[in-house]
Amino acid sequence: MPQAYEPSDRAVDDCRRFVTTHWSMVLAAAGKDSQEAAPALADLCGTYWYPLYAFARRSGHSSHDAKDVTQAFFAKLLEKHYLRDVHRDRGRFRSFLLVSFRHFIANERNRARAQKRGGGKHPVSFEAQSAETRYSLEPAHDTTPERIFERGWAVTLLEQTIKRLRKEHVETDRLLLFEELKGVLTGDANATPYAEIGVRLEMTEGAVKVAAHRLRRRYRHLLRQTIADTVATPDQIDDELRHLFGVLTS
């Protein structure tokens, strides 16, 4: 389980970064012919497809139909003219995506043949088997589709943050240190003691503790950046973080 969220004053840093976040870019380009907004939206969709797939599965779709309807939704969402319907007051990408997907599914019920959905387009690729394997690990079926979506969203955000942090360590030739310490980010009860890690890495226990502290600090920073990519304004970041940890701990 990730560490509990502790609010902090990051307003200046958030505002500086927010100029280039994906969702804010999409919102700023709504109704305009932007060469940057479409790739940004495609990147967001490519990252957050699983929560929608899980929502469709929990709503009663088979694995095949859940993949089909999710791909069809992305085909519609990524059409250039669709940006005209995106408004800044929609706020968070999470909320916008779920509302839009529910509306799309309701409309799709009138279609008789699933293979016609999206005109055969597959703008966001994902492996159906891996998606179904992940879905099989979700909580019992008394959990609502909305709850499954929220949980999938939260887990995906954390996974993206871990990937970004790992990539940084690969680029700086510190992957071994990251692999040894990544358990501190998730509160792994079986995490290796610092002293033992120190022996393996030829570091003092104190040096390992400092490295772990820096890793947690960098993780929190990257998590804020990951969240920023999915909200409309910097002041929504803290609320979204609280929501994220609320979903994971309730």
C-alpha positions as a LaTeX table, in Angstrom:
\begin{tabular}{lrrr}
\hline
Residue & $x$ (\AA) & $y$ (\AA) & $z$ (\AA) \\
\hline
Met1 & 0.00 & 0.00 & 0.00 \\
Pro2 & 1.39 & 3.43 & $-0.90$ \\
Gln3 & 2.32 & 5.83 & 1.84 \\
Ala4 & $-0.41$ & 8.17 & 3.06 \\
Tyr5 & $-0.63$ & 11.46 & 1.25 \\
Glu6 & 0.63 & 14.50 & 3.12 \\
Pro7 & $-0.32$ & 17.88 & 1.57 \\
Ser8 & 2.53 & 20.30 & 0.96 \\
Asp9 & 2.95 & 23.77 & $-0.44$ \\
Arg10 & 4.04 & 23.19 & $-4.05$ \\
Ala11 & 2.02 & 25.94 & $-5.72$ \\
Val12 & 4.92 & 27.64 & $-7.50$ \\
Asp13 & 6.38 & 24.39 & $-8.83$ \\
Asp14 & 2.95 & 23.14 & $-9.90$ \\
Cys15 & 2.17 & 26.31 & $-11.81$ \\
Arg16 & 5.50 & 26.22 & $-13.63$ \\
Arg17 & 5.01 & 22.63 & $-14.72$ \\
Phe18 & 1.34 & 23.02 & $-15.54$ \\
Val19 & 2.04 & 24.94 & $-18.74$ \\
Thr20 & 2.92 & 21.66 & $-20.47$ \\
Thr21 & 0.64 & 19.07 & $-18.86$ \\
His22 & $-1.32$ & 16.86 & $-21.20$ \\
Trp23 & $-4.90$ & 17.49 & $-20.10$ \\
Ser24 & $-4.41$ & 21.24 & $-19.75$ \\
Met25 & $-3.00$ & 21.21 & $-23.29$ \\
Val26 & $-6.08$ & 19.41 & $-24.58$ \\
Leu27 & $-8.40$ & 21.82 & $-22.80$ \\
Ala28 & $-6.52$ & 24.85 & $-24.06$ \\
Ala29 & $-6.83$ & 23.55 & $-27.63$ \\
Ala30 & $-10.54$ & 22.72 & $-27.45$ \\
Gly31 & $-12.29$ & 24.09 & $-30.51$ \\
Lys32 & $-8.99$ & 24.81 & $-32.24$ \\
Asp33 & $-6.90$ & 22.96 & $-34.81$ \\
Ser34 & $-3.98$ & 22.01 & $-32.58$ \\
Gln35 & $-1.12$ & 19.74 & $-33.61$ \\
Glu36 & $-0.19$ & 19.22 & $-29.96$ \\
Ala37 & $-3.54$ & 18.48 & $-28.34$ \\
Ala38 & $-4.35$ & 15.31 & $-30.29$ \\
Pro39 & $-1.06$ & 13.53 & $-29.40$ \\
Ala40 & $-1.47$ & 14.63 & $-25.78$ \\
Leu41 & $-4.98$ & 13.20 & $-25.66$ \\
Ala42 & $-3.82$ & 10.00 & $-27.36$ \\
Asp43 & $-1.07$ & 9.62 & $-24.78$ \\
Leu44 & $-3.55$ & 10.03 & $-21.92$ \\
Cys45 & $-5.91$ & 7.50 & $-23.46$ \\
Gly46 & $-3.06$ & 5.07 & $-24.02$ \\
Thr47 & $-2.16$ & 5.33 & $-20.35$ \\
Tyr48 & $-5.62$ & 5.14 & $-18.80$ \\
Trp49 & $-7.39$ & 2.55 & $-20.96$ \\
Tyr50 & $-7.48$ & $-0.12$ & $-18.25$ \\
Pro51 & $-9.91$ & 1.64 & $-15.84$ \\
Leu52 & $-12.41$ & 1.91 & $-18.72$ \\
Tyr53 & $-11.90$ & $-1.73$ & $-19.70$ \\
Ala54 & $-12.50$ & $-2.76$ & $-16.07$ \\
Phe55 & $-15.60$ & $-0.57$ & $-15.91$ \\
Ala56 & $-17.00$ & $-2.25$ & $-19.03$ \\
Arg57 & $-16.26$ & $-5.72$ & $-17.66$ \\
Arg58 & $-17.91$ & $-5.01$ & $-14.32$ \\
Ser59 & $-20.88$ & $-3.53$ & $-16.18$ \\
Gly60 & $-21.54$ & $-6.94$ & $-17.75$ \\
His61 & $-19.52$ & $-6.94$ & $-20.98$ \\
Ser62 & $-17.54$ & $-10.01$ & $-21.94$ \\
Ser63 & $-13.77$ & $-9.67$ & $-22.26$ \\
His64 & $-14.08$ & $-9.43$ & $-26.05$ \\
Asp65 & $-16.88$ & $-6.86$ & $-25.95$ \\
Ala66 & $-15.15$ & $-4.81$ & $-23.24$ \\
Lys67 & $-12.05$ & $-4.52$ & $-25.41$ \\
Asp68 & $-14.21$ & $-3.74$ & $-28.44$ \\
Val69 & $-16.25$ & $-1.00$ & $-26.81$ \\
Thr70 & $-13.17$ & 0.55 & $-25.18$ \\
Gln71 & $-11.35$ & 0.70 & $-28.52$ \\
Ala72 & $-14.45$ & 2.14 & $-30.19$ \\
Phe73 & $-14.70$ & 4.82 & $-27.53$ \\
Phe74 & $-11.10$ & 5.84 & $-28.10$ \\
Ala75 & $-11.69$ & 6.00 & $-31.86$ \\
Lys76 & $-14.48$ & 8.49 & $-31.23$ \\
Leu77 & $-12.61$ & 10.40 & $-28.56$ \\
Leu78 & $-9.52$ & 10.90 & $-30.69$ \\
Glu79 & $-11.34$ & 12.30 & $-33.69$ \\
Lys80 & $-10.20$ & 15.91 & $-34.14$ \\
His81 & $-13.66$ & 17.40 & $-34.08$ \\
Tyr82 & $-14.35$ & 15.83 & $-30.70$ \\
Leu83 & $-12.12$ & 18.40 & $-29.01$ \\
Arg84 & $-14.78$ & 21.01 & $-29.73$ \\
Asp85 & $-16.94$ & 19.31 & $-27.11$ \\
Val86 & $-14.28$ & 19.44 & $-24.42$ \\
His87 & $-14.76$ & 22.26 & $-21.93$ \\
Arg88 & $-12.48$ & 23.48 & $-19.18$ \\
Asp89 & $-15.25$ & 23.15 & $-16.64$ \\
Arg90 & $-15.11$ & 19.38 & $-17.14$ \\
Gly91 & $-12.12$ & 19.60 & $-14.80$ \\
Arg92 & $-10.42$ & 16.29 & $-14.17$ \\
Phe93 & $-9.63$ & 13.91 & $-17.01$ \\
Arg94 & $-10.75$ & 11.05 & $-14.76$ \\
Ser95 & $-14.27$ & 12.47 & $-14.41$ \\
Phe96 & $-14.50$ & 13.50 & $-18.04$ \\
Leu97 & $-13.43$ & 10.06 & $-19.22$ \\
Leu98 & $-15.93$ & 8.14 & $-17.10$ \\
Val99 & $-18.89$ & 10.37 & $-17.92$ \\
Ser100 & $-18.08$ & 10.25 & $-21.63$ \\
Phe101 & $-17.59$ & 6.46 & $-21.59$ \\
Arg102 & $-20.87$ & 5.82 & $-19.79$ \\
His103 & $-22.67$ & 7.96 & $-22.36$ \\
Phe104 & $-20.92$ & 6.14 & $-25.20$ \\
Ile105 & $-21.86$ & 2.71 & $-23.84$ \\
Ala106 & $-25.49$ & 3.77 & $-23.51$ \\
Asn107 & $-25.50$ & 4.83 & $-27.17$ \\
Glu108 & $-23.69$ & 1.68 & $-28.25$ \\
Arg109 & $-26.45$ & $-0.54$ & $-26.90$ \\
Asn110 & $-28.42$ & 0.36 & $-29.99$ \\
Arg111 & $-25.81$ & $-1.23$ & $-32.26$ \\
Ala112 & $-26.32$ & $-4.85$ & $-33.18$ \\
Arg113 & $-22.86$ & $-5.86$ & $-34.36$ \\
Ala114 & $-19.87$ & $-5.23$ & $-32.08$ \\
Gln115 & $-17.37$ & $-5.47$ & $-34.93$ \\
Lys116 & $-18.84$ & $-2.32$ & $-36.50$ \\
Arg117 & $-17.93$ & $-0.22$ & $-33.51$ \\
Gly118 & $-15.28$ & 2.35 & $-34.27$ \\
Gly119 & $-15.15$ & 1.38 & $-37.94$ \\
Gly120 & $-12.37$ & $-1.12$ & $-37.22$ \\
Lys121 & $-10.05$ & 1.55 & $-35.86$ \\
His122 & $-7.68$ & 0.72 & $-33.02$ \\
Pro123 & $-6.11$ & 4.04 & $-32.04$ \\
Val124 & $-4.94$ & 2.76 & $-28.64$ \\
Ser125 & $-3.47$ & $-0.72$ & $-28.53$ \\
Phe126 & $-3.54$ & $-3.01$ & $-25.53$ \\
Glu127 & $-3.24$ & $-6.71$ & $-24.94$ \\
Ala128 & $-6.64$ & $-8.20$ & $-24.12$ \\
Gln129 & $-5.18$ & $-11.17$ & $-22.26$ \\
Ser130 & $-3.07$ & $-9.05$ & $-19.93$ \\
Ala131 & $-6.07$ & $-6.80$ & $-19.35$ \\
Glu132 & $-8.21$ & $-9.79$ & $-18.41$ \\
Thr133 & $-5.50$ & $-11.18$ & $-16.16$ \\
Arg134 & $-5.36$ & $-7.86$ & $-14.34$ \\
Tyr135 & $-9.14$ & $-7.71$ & $-14.12$ \\
Ser136 & $-9.24$ & $-11.19$ & $-12.56$ \\
Leu137 & $-7.31$ & $-9.75$ & $-9.59$ \\
Glu138 & $-9.94$ & $-7.10$ & $-8.89$ \\
Pro139 & $-12.10$ & $-7.34$ & $-5.71$ \\
Ala140 & $-15.28$ & $-9.41$ & $-5.51$ \\
His141 & $-18.15$ & $-8.71$ & $-7.88$ \\
Asp142 & $-20.22$ & $-6.82$ & $-5.33$ \\
Thr143 & $-17.94$ & $-3.87$ & $-6.12$ \\
Thr144 & $-19.65$ & $-1.39$ & $-8.47$ \\
Pro145 & $-18.31$ & $-0.58$ & $-11.96$ \\
Glu146 & $-17.63$ & 2.97 & $-10.78$ \\
Arg147 & $-15.60$ & 1.69 & $-7.84$ \\
Ile148 & $-13.60$ & $-0.62$ & $-10.11$ \\
Phe149 & $-12.90$ & 2.32 & $-12.43$ \\
Glu150 & $-11.71$ & 4.51 & $-9.55$ \\
Arg151 & $-9.44$ & 1.81 & $-8.17$ \\
Gly152 & $-8.03$ & 1.04 & $-11.62$ \\
Trp153 & $-7.40$ & 4.73 & $-12.13$ \\
Ala154 & $-5.55$ & 5.10 & $-8.82$ \\
Val155 & $-3.40$ & 2.03 & $-9.38$ \\
Thr156 & $-2.54$ & 3.15 & $-12.91$ \\
Leu157 & $-1.40$ & 6.55 & $-11.63$ \\
Leu158 & 0.92 & 4.90 & $-9.13$ \\
Glu159 & 2.24 & 2.50 & $-11.76$ \\
Gln160 & 3.01 & 5.37 & $-14.12$ \\
Thr161 & 4.86 & 7.18 & $-11.34$ \\
Ile162 & 6.95 & 4.10 & $-10.55$ \\
Lys163 & 7.79 & 3.69 & $-14.25$ \\
Arg164 & 8.96 & 7.28 & $-14.48$ \\
Leu165 & 11.08 & 6.89 & $-11.37$ \\
Arg166 & 12.60 & 3.65 & $-12.64$ \\
Lys167 & 13.40 & 5.25 & $-15.99$ \\
Glu168 & 15.27 & 8.04 & $-14.22$ \\
His169 & 17.39 & 5.49 & $-12.37$ \\
Val170 & 18.10 & 3.57 & $-15.56$ \\
Glu171 & 19.26 & 6.77 & $-17.25$ \\
Thr172 & 21.60 & 7.58 & $-14.33$ \\
Asp173 & 22.92 & 4.02 & $-14.00$ \\
Arg174 & 21.30 & 3.53 & $-10.58$ \\
Leu175 & 18.83 & 0.78 & $-11.46$ \\
Leu176 & 20.23 & $-1.68$ & $-8.91$ \\
Leu177 & 19.72 & 0.85 & $-6.12$ \\
Phe178 & 16.15 & 1.47 & $-7.28$ \\
Glu179 & 15.31 & $-2.23$ & $-7.41$ \\
Glu180 & 16.64 & $-2.71$ & $-3.89$ \\
Leu181 & 14.73 & 0.23 & $-2.44$ \\
Lys182 & 11.46 & 0.32 & $-4.39$ \\
Gly183 & 9.72 & $-1.61$ & $-1.61$ \\
Val184 & 9.86 & 1.50 & 0.59 \\
Leu185 & 7.49 & 3.24 & $-1.86$ \\
Thr186 & 4.71 & 0.71 & $-1.43$ \\
Gly187 & 5.16 & $-0.03$ & 2.26 \\
Asp188 & 6.15 & $-3.62$ & 1.51 \\
Ala189 & 6.21 & $-5.46$ & 4.84 \\
Asn190 & 8.80 & $-7.85$ & 3.42 \\
Ala191 & 11.14 & $-5.09$ & 2.25 \\
Thr192 & 14.81 & $-5.93$ & 2.74 \\
Pro193 & 16.41 & $-4.28$ & 5.82 \\
Tyr194 & 18.65 & $-1.32$ & 5.05 \\
Ala195 & 21.68 & $-3.01$ & 6.60 \\
Glu196 & 21.32 & $-6.00$ & 4.27 \\
Ile197 & 20.90 & $-3.75$ & 1.24 \\
Gly198 & 24.01 & $-1.89$ & 2.32 \\
Val199 & 26.04 & $-5.10$ & 2.34 \\
Arg200 & 24.88 & $-6.03$ & $-1.15$ \\
Leu201 & 25.53 & $-2.56$ & $-2.58$ \\
Glu202 & 28.69 & $-1.92$ & $-0.55$ \\
Met203 & 27.09 & 1.06 & 1.18 \\
Thr204 & 26.73 & 1.96 & 4.84 \\
Glu205 & 23.32 & 1.52 & 6.43 \\
Gly206 & 23.16 & 5.28 & 6.91 \\
Ala207 & 23.84 & 5.90 & 3.22 \\
Val208 & 21.05 & 3.49 & 2.30 \\
Lys209 & 18.64 & 5.33 & 4.61 \\
Val210 & 19.53 & 8.63 & 2.95 \\
Ala211 & 19.01 & 7.07 & $-0.50$ \\
Ala212 & 15.61 & 5.73 & 0.61 \\
His213 & 14.58 & 9.16 & 1.89 \\
Arg214 & 15.56 & 10.76 & $-1.42$ \\
Leu215 & 13.73 & 8.08 & $-3.35$ \\
Arg216 & 10.50 & 8.70 & $-1.40$ \\
Arg217 & 10.85 & 12.45 & $-1.89$ \\
Arg218 & 11.38 & 12.06 & $-5.63$ \\
Tyr219 & 8.46 & 9.65 & $-5.83$ \\
Arg220 & 6.12 & 12.19 & $-4.20$ \\
His221 & 7.31 & 14.85 & $-6.64$ \\
Leu222 & 6.75 & 12.64 & $-9.68$ \\
Leu223 & 3.35 & 11.57 & $-8.38$ \\
Arg224 & 2.28 & 15.21 & $-8.30$ \\
Gln225 & 3.50 & 15.59 & $-11.89$ \\
Thr226 & 1.58 & 12.49 & $-12.95$ \\
Ile227 & $-1.57$ & 13.84 & $-11.29$ \\
Ala228 & $-1.02$ & 17.25 & $-12.91$ \\
Asp229 & $-1.26$ & 15.62 & $-16.34$ \\
Thr230 & $-4.87$ & 14.65 & $-15.60$ \\
Val231 & $-6.40$ & 17.78 & $-14.05$ \\
Ala232 & $-7.34$ & 21.15 & $-15.49$ \\
Thr233 & $-5.73$ & 23.54 & $-13.00$ \\
Pro234 & $-2.89$ & 23.35 & $-10.43$ \\
Asp235 & $-5.25$ & 23.89 & $-7.50$ \\
Gln236 & $-6.93$ & 20.55 & $-8.27$ \\
Ile237 & $-3.77$ & 18.50 & $-7.68$ \\
Asp238 & $-4.07$ & 18.20 & $-3.89$ \\
Asp239 & $-7.76$ & 17.30 & $-4.06$ \\
Glu240 & $-7.02$ & 14.63 & $-6.65$ \\
Leu241 & $-4.22$ & 13.22 & $-4.50$ \\
Arg242 & $-6.53$ & 13.00 & $-1.51$ \\
His243 & $-9.11$ & 11.26 & $-3.67$ \\
Leu244 & $-6.49$ & 8.86 & $-4.98$ \\
Phe245 & $-5.35$ & 7.73 & $-1.55$ \\
Gly246 & $-8.92$ & 7.63 & $-0.31$ \\
Val247 & $-9.77$ & 5.13 & $-3.02$ \\
Leu248 & $-6.77$ & 2.95 & $-2.23$ \\
Thr249 & $-7.22$ & 2.91 & 1.54 \\
Ser250 & $-11.01$ & 2.62 & 1.88 \\
\hline
\end{tabular}
